[in-house]
């Protein structure tokens, strides 16, 4: 028997396959969610069947934005619970989770492996993956390149709390001849500030943070968040799968 966790987010879908005892990760899949969560779920089912993982020999749990679009799932679980459980598994200890998703940002306190509190910002795309994607497009660079540029930049302020107005600020800075490196620094710093503001509203006494989501492989983002939060911010290459890992473990 297998444990399967499917996390269909607003931007990307993640799948984790574990043995029944949850002792490790056998297979993992990352793919764009696309316009249809149902179509994505079908593609995931086909991929699982190629691995000989079926409804007959596995327990399948779905989570995330599109969790209700997985008709072959045995169970659906909220993403807060799954992200907390998955982050604890990947980090190996209690932590406060920073999950920067495509459309929302979540701060989740985990104690003794369980979610004790959380807060999220889902009313505006500012401070999310979508925000960074828009800014990167405006600068004509990729998401990876914007972090590389920011590391070489110097301080510049992007103060707007609205993505549309922040984009106007970026366009003005470009027009004024400000280097891309400085503008990239301002964009990343804007996200860091929004995460910091959100985290101050959460009552958590954990000594460290764990970054999940699409920015998990950016050491620069971890460093900048750590400086602002004045606590260690860790992550690893599998942290983007935290929701799927938590789903797989929720049997």
MARTOR-74586 format. One record per residue (C-alpha): residue in one letter; x negated, y, z. Coordinates in steps of 0.1 Angstrom, whole numbers, padded with zeros to 4 digits. Each point is the difference from the previous one (the first is absolute). Layout:
BEGIN
 res    xx    yy    zz
   a     X     Y     Z
...
# end
This chain:
BEGIN
 res    xx    yy    zz
   x  0000  0000  0000
   x -0010  0036 -0007
   x  0008  0034  0015
   x  0007  0026 -0026
   x  0002  0037  0007
   x  0013  0024 -0028
   x -0002  0037  0006
   x  0016  0020 -0029
   x -0009  0036  0006
   x  0011  0031 -0020
   x -0032  0000 -0020
   x -0016 -0035  0004
   x  0011 -0035  0008
   x -0023 -0023  0022
   x  0002 -0037  0005
   x -0018 -0022  0025
   x  0000 -0038  0002
   x -0012 -0017  0032
   x  0000 -0036  0012
   x  0028 -0008  0024
   x -0022  0005  0031
   x -0009  0036 -0011
   x -0037 -0007  0003
   x -0011  0018 -0031
   x  0009  0015 -0034
   x  0002 -0024 -0029
   x  0012  0023 -0028
   x  0008  0037 -0004
   x  0015  0021 -0027
   x  0002  0037 -0006
   x  0022  0014 -0028
   x  0019  0033 -0008
   x  0036 -0001  0011
   x  0011  0016 -0032
   x  0035  0013 -0006
   x  0019 -0032  0012
   x -0007 -0017  0033
   x  0021 -0030 -0013
   x -0022 -0004 -0030
   x -0031  0003  0022
   x  0015 -0027  0023
   x  0005 -0023 -0030
   x -0036  0005 -0011
   x -0012 -0008  0035
   x  0021 -0032  0000
   x -0016 -0011 -0033
   x -0035  0007  0014
   x  0008 -0020  0031
   x  0012 -0029 -0020
   x -0032  0001 -0020
   x -0017 -0006  0034
   x  0024 -0029  0007
   x  0016  0021  0028
   x  0037 -0004 -0002
   x  0031  0004  0022
   x -0002 -0037  0007
   x -0035  0001  0016
   x -0001  0035  0015
   x  0017  0024  0023
   x  0003  0034 -0018
   x  0005  0033  0018
   x  0005  0033 -0018
   x -0006  0035  0013
   x -0005  0035 -0013
   x  0020  0024 -0022
   x  0013 -0027 -0023
   x  0004 -0029  0025
   x  0037 -0004 -0008
   x -0009 -0006 -0036
   x -0016 -0034  0007
   x  0028 -0025 -0003
   x -0022 -0030  0007
   x -0012  0013  0034
   x  0010 -0020  0030
   x -0002  0031  0022
   x -0004  0038 -0002
   x -0018  0020  0027
   x -0004  0037  0004
   x -0033  0015 -0012
   x -0009  0016  0033
   x  0000 -0034  0017
   x -0020 -0016 -0028
   x -0026  0027 -0002
   x -0006 -0001  0037
   x -0003 -0038  0001
   x -0022  0000 -0032
   x -0023  0028  0012
   x -0005 -0018  0033
   x -0009 -0032 -0019
   x -0025  0018 -0023
   x -0015  0023  0027
   x -0002 -0027  0026
   x  0010  0023  0029
   x  0026  0025  0010
   x  0000  0033 -0019
   x  0021  0028 -0013
   x  0008 -0007 -0036
   x -0001  0028 -0026
   x  0018 -0012 -0031
   x -0001  0025 -0029
   x  0024 -0014 -0025
   x  0012  0012 -0034
   x  0030  0019  0013
   x -0004  0001  0038
   x -0026  0000  0028
   x  0005 -0021  0031
   x -0018  0002  0034
   x  0005 -0033  0020
   x -0012 -0007  0035
   x -0009 -0037  0006
   x -0005 -0014  0035
   x -0007 -0037  0007
   x  0007 -0006 -0037
   x  0035  0015  0002
   x  0014  0033 -0013
   x  0007  0023  0029
   x  0008  0032 -0018
   x -0001  0016 -0034
   x  0007  0032 -0019
   x  0002  0006 -0037
   x  0003  0028 -0025
   x  0023 -0010 -0029
   x  0017  0033 -0008
   x -0028  0014 -0022
   x -0028 -0015 -0021
   x -0026  0024  0015
   x -0027 -0020  0018
   x  0008 -0032 -0020
   x -0015 -0020 -0028
   x  0023  0017 -0025
   x -0012  0034  0012
   x -0036 -0009 -0007
   x  0009 -0015 -0034
   x  0017  0032 -0011
   x -0030  0021  0012
   x -0025 -0024 -0017
   x  0020  0003 -0033
   x -0001  0038  0003
   x -0038 -0001  0004
   x -0003 -0026 -0028
   x -0017 -0026  0021
   x  0008 -0035  0014
   x  0009 -0007  0036
   x -0034 -0015  0006
   x -0018  0030 -0016
   x  0019  0025  0022
   x -0015 -0015  0031
   x -0035  0000 -0016
   x  0005  0037 -0009
   x  0014  0009  0035
   x -0031 -0015  0016
   x -0021  0026 -0019
   x  0023  0029  0005
   x  0002  0028  0025
   x  0028  0014  0020
   x  0031  0014 -0018
   x  0035  0003  0013
   x  0031 -0014 -0016
   x  0026  0011  0025
   x  0034 -0008 -0016
   x  0021 -0028  0017
   x  0018 -0006 -0033
   x -0015 -0021 -0028
   x  0013  0023 -0028
   x -0014  0032  0017
   x -0033 -0018  0009
   x -0004 -0009 -0037
   x  0005  0037 -0008
   x -0028  0008  0025
   x -0023 -0025 -0018
   x  0008  0015 -0034
   x -0007  0035  0014
   x -0034 -0012  0014
   x -0008 -0016 -0034
   x  0009  0033 -0017
   x -0023  0019  0024
   x -0029 -0022 -0010
   x -0003 -0019  0033
   x -0021 -0032 -0004
   x  0019 -0032 -0003
   x -0020 -0013  0030
   x  0013  0027  0022
   x  0036 -0004 -0011
   x -0003 -0038  0005
   x -0012  0007  0035
   x  0030  0022  0007
   x  0024 -0027 -0014
   x -0014 -0028  0022
   x -0002  0023  0030
   x  0037  0009 -0005
   x  0009 -0037  0003
   x -0023 -0004  0031
   x  0017  0030  0017
   x  0035 -0014 -0007
   x -0010 -0034  0014
   x -0015  0016  0030
   x  0032  0021  0006
   x  0021 -0031 -0003
   x -0022 -0020  0024
   x  0002  0026  0027
   x  0037 -0006  0002
   x -0006 -0037  0009
   x -0007 -0010  0035
   x -0029 -0026 -0003
   x -0029 -0006  0022
   x -0019 -0023 -0024
   x -0037  0008 -0004
   x -0001 -0006 -0037
   x  0019  0004 -0032
   x  0004 -0024 -0029
   x  0007  0014 -0035
   x  0022 -0020 -0023
   x  0014  0008 -0034
   x -0016  0009 -0033
   x -0027  0022  0015
   x -0014 -0029  0022
   x -0032 -0003 -0020
   x -0010  0036  0002
   x -0026  0004  0027
   x  0002  0038 -0005
   x  0037  0000  0009
   x -0008 -0021  0031
   x -0028  0024  0010
   x  0021  0031 -0005
   x  0029 -0014  0020
   x -0023 -0012  0027
   x -0015  0035  0004
   x  0034  0016  0002
   x  0015 -0026  0024
   x -0032 -0002  0020
   x  0003 -0038  0001
   x -0014 -0028 -0022
   x  0020 -0007 -0031
   x -0007 -0035 -0014
   x  0012 -0018 -0031
   x -0010 -0027 -0025
   x  0007 -0011 -0035
   x  0029 -0022  0010
   x  0018  0028  0020
   x  0022  0009 -0030
   x  0016 -0035  0006
   x  0009  0007  0036
   x  0037  0000 -0006
   x -0002 -0033 -0020
   x -0022 -0016  0027
   x  0025  0010  0027
   x  0028 -0014 -0021
   x -0017 -0033 -0005
   x -0007 -0003  0038
   x  0036  0008  0009
   x  0014 -0035 -0004
# end
